[in-house]
Amino acid sequence: MQDESLEGIYRSLRLIRRTEEEISKIYPTDKIKSPVHLSIGQEFIAVGITSVLNDDDIVSGTYRGHAAYMAAGGSLNKMMAELFGKADGCAGGKGGSMHLVDMENHVLGCSAVVGTTIPVAVGYALATKNKGSDQIVVCFFGDGATEEGVFFESLNFASLLKLPVLFVCENNGLAIHAPIESRWVTKALCERVETFDIYTSQVADGNIFTLRDSANKMVENIRVGKGPGFIECMAYRWREHVGPNEDFDQGYRDRAELRKWVENDQMEKVGEMLDEQMRLSIDASIEDDIVAAIEYAEASNWPDPNMLDKNVFAG
Ligand SMILES: Cc1ncc(C[n+]2csc(CCOP(=O)(O)OP(=O)(O)O)c2C)c(N)n1
């Protein structure tokens, strides 16, 4: 799905980071027509997980979905056009940042409604199993989504039918501004999931290689029919919940928490492992790709007003 060489991993980390930084610069111009939930600082999760997948495996994300979409190989041009609300966007310009989809590149889709992509991913895993395919489905979601009843229904169903699905909880400790301590009686998420007879693993060190090891083992088990796996990966959201800015002046968290995550920035760490010329040439090609994607979005047409009531259930 994604090149698992060091260069490939760095390229993906850097592409997501730089794309989101450019999105945050463009956002105040109002060219981007939907809210944006940035994953800056959390990219290593999508990149680490997708780097152990096969090309035809499937990825599903959330409204904070740029990283999952890009790491899976979703079209950057079509993502940018989608953010600009243009007809060439991956959802025809009608979904915006929260509804990225690219089935050609195995991105099942993202949704603004917390938790709703989890049963859809499980349904897709059921379909792949019924077809006898060896594809697996990876379902990314936040810690807040695990508070939805449908999360537990999905775990139960997936485990009962031994479905090929890897659940990945990006635990950044926050649901909007509410910290976990105000929402969960205990932090023992993995233990809660294990009661459904599902293999679990917690990755707490923020290290992409630890995450890859853990994901590799999970994926191996899933492919031989042992049923779903669950990874809880600890992370930190560097920007505000929604929008392009920082929000350490909002009073619900302290900038001091950010420092250790910035010091452990996986994009920088992996970049330092590369030959400098190689890194610089990757960086330059990423800048070209981002400029091209913005030009593509600018040049694309607005959606035809007649499309407004197409692809909806109600006529
Ligand atoms: C069903 C539903 N309830 C509430 C909301 C409002 N809401 C949007 S994002 C969010 C927080 C979710 O936090 P988490 O799942 O941890 O993801 P994160 O934003 O941290 O990536 C909430 C409550 C929603 N979109 N959908």
Ligand as a Chemical Component Dictionary entry (heavy atoms), coordinates in Angstrom:
data_LIG
# 
_chem_comp.id                   LIG 
_chem_comp.type                 NON-POLYMER 
_chem_comp.pdbx_formal_charge   1 
_chem_comp.three_letter_code    LIG 
# 
loop_
_chem_comp_atom.comp_id 
_chem_comp_atom.atom_id 
_chem_comp_atom.alt_atom_id 
_chem_comp_atom.type_symbol 
_chem_comp_atom.charge 
_chem_comp_atom.model_Cartn_x 
_chem_comp_atom.model_Cartn_y 
_chem_comp_atom.model_Cartn_z 
_chem_comp_atom.pdbx_ordinal 
LIG C1  C1  C 0 -22.171 11.192 16.781 1  
LIG C2  C2  C 0 -21.422 12.479 17.013 2  
LIG N1  N1  N 0 -21.419 13.023 18.257 3  
LIG C3  C3  C 0 -20.745 14.171 18.478 4  
LIG C4  C4  C 0 -20.094 14.812 17.448 5  
LIG C5  C5  C 0 -19.321 16.102 17.726 6  
LIG N2  N2  N 1 -17.887 15.783 17.713 7  
LIG C6  C6  C 0 -17.144 16.045 16.645 8  
LIG S1  S1  S 0 -15.564 15.609 16.849 9  
LIG C7  C7  C 0 -15.843 15.056 18.411 10 
LIG C8  C8  C 0 -14.715 14.511 19.259 11 
LIG C9  C9  C 0 -14.289 13.146 18.863 12 
LIG O1  O1  O 0 -13.059 12.872 19.448 13 
LIG P1  P1  P 0 -12.176 11.662 19.001 14 
LIG O2  O2  O 0 -13.033 10.535 18.516 15 
LIG O3  O3  O 0 -11.264 11.348 20.109 16 
LIG O4  O4  O 0 -11.383 12.168 17.724 17 
LIG P2  P2  P 0 -10.342 13.362 17.540 18 
LIG O5  O5  O 0 -11.152 14.589 17.187 19 
LIG O6  O6  O 0 -9.577  13.513 18.793 20 
LIG O7  O7  O 0 -9.511  12.953 16.386 21 
LIG C10 C10 C 0 -17.171 15.228 18.750 22 
LIG C11 C11 C 0 -17.755 14.853 20.049 23 
LIG C12 C12 C 0 -20.140 14.221 16.157 24 
LIG N3  N3  N 0 -19.518 14.770 15.114 25 
LIG N4  N4  N 0 -20.785 13.041 15.970 26 
# 
loop_
_chem_comp_bond.comp_id 
_chem_comp_bond.atom_id_1 
_chem_comp_bond.atom_id_2 
_chem_comp_bond.value_order 
_chem_comp_bond.pdbx_ordinal 
LIG C1  C2  SING 1  
LIG C2  N1  SING 2  
LIG C2  N4  DOUB 3  
LIG N1  C3  DOUB 4  
LIG C3  C4  SING 5  
LIG C4  C5  SING 6  
LIG C4  C12 DOUB 7  
LIG C5  N2  SING 8  
LIG N2  C6  DOUB 9  
LIG N2  C10 SING 10 
LIG C6  S1  SING 11 
LIG S1  C7  SING 12 
LIG C7  C8  SING 13 
LIG C7  C10 DOUB 14 
LIG C8  C9  SING 15 
LIG C9  O1  SING 16 
LIG O1  P1  SING 17 
LIG P1  O2  DOUB 18 
LIG P1  O3  SING 19 
LIG P1  O4  SING 20 
LIG O4  P2  SING 21 
LIG P2  O5  DOUB 22 
LIG P2  O6  SING 23 
LIG P2  O7  SING 24 
LIG C10 C11 SING 25 
LIG C12 N3  SING 26 
LIG C12 N4  SING 27 
# 
